[in-house]
Amino acid sequence: MISRNPNIQYTPADEGDGLCIYAEHASRTWPHFAMTAEDYAFHNALFPKDKVHTRQLVMDGDELLLTTRHFYVHWIEEKNYYEFAVIPAKELPKEFLTDVVTDILTEVRRLGAVKVIAMIDERFGTLTDILQEQGMTFTQSNPMTRVDLDEFKPGDWANFIQTVKDSGIQIMSLAEYFSEDTAARQKQYWEADCAWSKDIPLPYVIEGDPFEKYQQRLEHDKDGMDCWFVALDGNKLVGITELPKNKVFPEWRQTGFTGVHREYRKRGIARALKASALTQAKLQGAKYVGTDNEENNPMLALNIELGFKKFGAMKFFEMKIEE
């Protein structure tokens, strides 16, 4: 990508030292979402080869000014949707940031985008102003929350978890669940994730990846699955929650997807799963767990009930591209 501003030079950050710088900056910005450069490279390799997925750095000598990412949203039915993000490393002039956003919008137009989605941390308020000035519309806010596990008391939730179990629901770690009949259970887990993740409040409906790629992700994350939990009614998978380990900051965890079969909702299963995962994370020595949820999503209220507290928000914007 070439900037209209001669002072802005984009350096690829999809591999090597560039990816290491990108990963380190993203991890410092959001420690609960932290990933190693190796993990980024793994996920890069799974991205469809015929779809655009570009990470870039903007440097001033040896100093990082910001990172950018733009990519084709391939996990939805709609075609030619692109998403982008800009993560400043320091306070930058509005004119400079405006040129960066303009460069990205110009590039995705060139690529044939029909809709563009941007996700921006509210801490970077100048960027949210710029997006709206560029014609993008605010669509939703996802408050970020975290719980201090020193304040989370597993004993407060033990009776509730037992009540759910007494109703006929088994709760076990994903590691235990996958210990038998692994391939078939991985496929059952993938089917549940694909079905239930459609209910996540996002600017689009997630269709999911092919099983073969999803299975590779499960194998990649298997060392942390003693802190992912599932709920079963007999042999039927009815609930899941994910709490992967953080290789960059071991004291941090990120709550991933939590989903419950529609016929089993309003029975406390999600609450029991999440409380079980937090209990296990605390036993493993984790100190903090973070996540984000759409502001009207009942999952946000559940997290707050579990002790999560708000500390920021991710803002979503979108724009249709006129032909």
C-alpha positions in Angstrom: 0.0 0.0 0.0 1.4 3.4 -1.0 0.4 6.5 0.9 -0.6 9.8 -0.5 1.5 11.3 2.3 5.2 11.1 1.4 6.0 11.0 5.2 4.1 7.7 5.6 5.8 4.5 4.6 4.1 1.2 5.1 6.3 -1.8 6.0 4.8 -5.3 5.6 4.3 -7.1 9.0 3.1 -10.5 7.9 6.3 -12.4 8.8 9.7 -12.1 10.3 10.7 -9.0 12.4 7.7 -7.1 11.2 5.3 -9.6 12.6 7.2 -9.7 15.9 6.9 -5.9 16.2 3.2 -6.1 15.3 2.5 -8.9 17.8 4.4 -7.1 20.6 2.5 -3.9 20.0 -0.9 -5.6 19.9 -0.1 -7.5 23.1 0.9 -4.4 25.0 -2.3 -2.6 23.9 -4.6 -5.5 24.9 -2.8 -7.9 27.3 -5.9 -10.1 27.5 -5.8 -10.7 23.7 -2.0 -11.1 23.6 -0.5 -13.6 21.1 3.0 -14.5 20.1 4.4 -13.9 16.7 4.3 -17.6 16.2 0.6 -17.7 16.9 0.0 -14.9 14.5 2.0 -16.8 11.8 -0.1 -20.0 12.5 -3.4 -18.1 12.0 -2.0 -16.3 8.9 -1.3 -19.7 7.3 -4.9 -20.7 7.8 -6.2 -17.6 6.0 -7.5 -18.4 2.4 -4.6 -17.9 0.0 -6.9 -16.1 -2.5 -8.2 -13.5 0.0 -6.4 -10.4 1.1 -5.0 -10.3 4.6 -2.4 -7.6 5.2 -0.6 -6.3 8.3 1.6 -3.2 8.1 3.8 -1.0 10.3 4.4 2.7 10.0 7.8 3.6 11.5 9.8 6.8 12.1 13.3 5.4 12.0 13.3 2.7 14.7 10.2 4.1 16.5 6.9 2.4 15.8 4.1 5.0 15.1 1.2 2.6 14.4 0.1 -0.7 13.0 -2.6 -1.4 10.5 -4.5 -4.5 9.4 -7.0 -4.9 6.6 -8.5 -8.2 5.3 -11.3 -9.8 3.4 -14.0 -11.1 5.8 -14.2 -14.6 4.5 -16.3 -16.3 7.2 -19.6 -14.7 6.2 -22.0 -15.4 3.2 -21.8 -11.8 1.9 -19.1 -11.2 -0.6 -16.4 -8.4 -0.8 -16.7 -7.3 2.8 -13.4 -5.9 4.3 -12.5 -5.1 7.8 -9.6 -2.9 9.1 -8.0 -1.7 12.3 -5.5 0.9 13.2 -3.5 0.8 16.4 -1.5 3.9 17.3 1.6 3.4 19.4 1.6 7.0 20.5 -0.4 10.2 20.2 -0.3 11.3 16.5 -1.6 14.4 14.7 -5.1 14.1 13.4 -3.9 14.9 9.8 -1.5 12.0 9.9 -4.1 9.6 11.1 -6.6 10.9 8.5 -4.1 10.1 5.8 -3.7 6.6 7.1 -7.4 5.9 7.1 -7.8 7.5 3.7 -5.0 5.2 2.4 -6.8 2.1 3.8 -10.2 3.1 2.4 -8.6 3.8 -1.0 -6.9 0.4 -1.0 -10.0 -1.7 -0.1 -12.0 0.2 -2.7 -9.3 -0.8 -5.2 -9.7 -4.4 -4.1 -13.5 -4.3 -4.8 -15.0 -3.8 -1.4 -18.7 -3.3 -1.2 -18.7 -2.8 2.6 -16.0 -1.8 5.0 -16.0 -2.4 8.7 -13.6 -0.8 11.2 -13.0 -1.8 14.8 -11.3 0.9 16.9 -10.4 1.1 20.6 -12.3 4.0 22.2 -9.0 5.2 23.7 -8.1 6.3 20.2 -10.9 8.9 20.1 -9.3 10.9 17.3 -9.6 7.8 15.0 -13.3 7.4 15.8 -13.8 11.1 14.8 -11.9 10.5 11.6 -13.9 7.5 10.6 -17.2 9.4 10.9 -15.7 12.3 8.9 -14.8 9.8 6.2 -18.4 8.7 6.0 -18.4 5.7 8.2 -21.3 5.0 10.5 -21.1 3.9 14.2 -22.9 0.6 14.6 -22.1 -0.9 18.0 -20.0 -0.6 21.1 -18.4 -3.6 22.8 -17.4 -2.8 26.4 -14.2 -4.5 27.4 -14.3 -6.0 30.9 -11.9 -7.9 33.2 -12.1 -9.7 36.5 -9.4 -9.8 39.1 -9.2 -13.4 40.1 -8.0 -12.4 43.6 -11.6 -11.1 44.1 -13.3 -14.1 42.5 -14.4 -16.6 45.1 -15.0 -20.1 43.7 -16.9 -21.0 46.8 -19.6 -18.5 46.0 -20.4 -20.4 42.8 -19.9 -24.0 43.9 -23.5 -24.6 44.9 -24.8 -23.0 41.7 -22.6 -25.3 39.6 -23.7 -28.3 41.6 -27.4 -27.3 41.0 -26.8 -27.3 37.3 -25.1 -30.7 37.5 -28.0 -32.1 39.6 -30.4 -31.1 36.8 -28.8 -33.8 34.6 -26.1 -31.6 32.9 -22.5 -32.9 33.0 -19.8 -30.2 33.1 -16.2 -31.2 32.2 -13.1 -29.7 30.7 -12.7 -29.8 26.9 -9.4 -31.7 27.5 -11.4 -34.4 29.3 -14.1 -34.4 26.6 -11.6 -34.8 23.8 -9.7 -37.6 25.6 -12.0 -40.2 24.0 -13.3 -40.4 20.4 -11.3 -37.3 19.7 -12.0 -36.7 16.0 -15.8 -37.3 16.3 -16.0 -35.0 19.3 -13.9 -32.3 17.6 -16.5 -32.3 14.8 -19.4 -32.1 17.2 -17.7 -29.2 18.9 -17.2 -27.5 15.5 -20.8 -28.0 14.6 -21.9 -26.5 17.9 -19.6 -23.5 17.5 -20.8 -22.8 13.9 -24.4 -23.0 15.0 -24.3 -21.0 18.2 -21.8 -18.3 17.1 -24.4 -17.0 14.6 -26.0 -15.4 17.6 -23.0 -13.3 18.5 -24.0 -9.6 18.1 -21.6 -8.5 15.3 -22.0 -6.4 12.1 -22.2 -9.7 10.2 -23.4 -13.3 10.8 -20.5 -15.7 11.2 -20.6 -18.8 9.0 -17.5 -20.4 10.3 -14.5 -22.1 8.7 -14.3 -25.6 7.1 -13.9 -28.4 9.7 -10.3 -29.2 8.5 -9.1 -25.6 9.4 -11.1 -25.5 12.6 -9.6 -28.8 13.6 -6.1 -27.4 13.1 -7.0 -24.6 15.5 -8.2 -27.0 18.1 -4.9 -29.0 17.8 -2.9 -25.8 18.1 -4.7 -24.8 21.3 -5.0 -28.2 22.9 -2.4 -27.5 25.7 -4.8 -25.0 27.2 -8.0 -27.0 27.0 -8.0 -27.9 30.7 -9.5 -24.4 31.1 -12.2 -24.7 28.4 -15.4 -26.3 29.6 -18.3 -28.1 27.9 -21.8 -29.0 29.1 -23.4 -32.3 28.1 -26.9 -33.7 28.3 -26.1 -37.4 28.0 -24.0 -37.5 24.8 -25.5 -34.2 23.5 -23.2 -31.2 23.6 -25.3 -28.3 24.9 -22.8 -25.7 26.0 -19.2 -24.5 25.6 -16.9 -21.8 27.0 -13.4 -21.1 26.0 -10.6 -19.7 28.3 -7.3 -20.1 26.4 -3.9 -19.7 28.0 -1.9 -16.6 27.3 1.6 -17.4 26.2 2.8 -13.7 26.3 1.4 -12.8 29.7 0.6 -16.0 31.7 -1.2 -14.0 34.4 -3.8 -13.0 31.9 -6.5 -15.0 30.2 -9.1 -14.1 27.6 -12.7 -15.4 27.7 -13.4 -16.6 24.1 -16.7 -17.8 22.8 -19.4 -19.0 25.2 -22.5 -20.6 23.6 -25.4 -22.7 24.7 -27.9 -24.7 22.6 -31.0 -22.7 22.1 -33.2 -25.3 23.7 -31.1 -25.3 26.9 -30.8 -21.5 27.5 -32.2 -19.8 30.6 -31.1 -22.8 32.7 -27.9 -21.4 34.1 -25.6 -23.5 31.9 -23.5 -20.5 30.6 -23.1 -19.2 34.2 -22.0 -22.6 35.4 -19.5 -23.1 32.6 -18.0 -19.6 33.0 -17.7 -20.0 36.8 -16.1 -23.4 36.3 -13.5 -21.9 33.9 -12.7 -19.0 36.2 -12.3 -21.4 39.1 -9.8 -23.5 37.1 -7.9 -20.4 35.8 -7.5 -19.2 39.4 -6.2 -22.6 40.5 -3.7 -22.5 37.6 -2.4 -19.1 38.9 -4.0 -16.7 36.5 -4.6 -13.2 37.9 -6.9 -11.5 35.4 -9.4 -12.5 32.8 -10.6 -10.1 30.1 -13.1 -10.1 27.3 -15.5 -7.8 25.4 -19.2 -8.1 24.6 -21.7 -6.0 22.7 -23.3 -3.5 25.2 -26.8 -5.0 25.0 -25.7 -8.7 25.0 -26.9 -10.6 28.0 -23.4 -12.2 28.2 -22.1 -8.8 29.3 -24.5 -8.8 32.3 -23.5 -12.3 33.1 -19.8 -11.4 33.1 -20.5 -8.4 35.4 -22.4 -10.8 37.7 -19.3 -12.9 37.8 -17.2 -9.9 38.9 -16.0 -8.4 35.6 -15.6 -4.7 35.5 -15.6 -2.3 32.5 -12.4 -0.7 31.5 -12.9 0.5 27.9 -14.7 -0.4 24.7 -14.2 -1.4 21.1 -16.2 0.7 18.7 -17.5 -0.7 15.4 -18.1 1.5 12.3 -19.1 0.5 8.8 -19.6 2.0 5.3 -21.1 0.8 2.1 -19.0 1.5 -1.0 -21.0 3.2 -3.7 -20.3 1.8 -7.2 
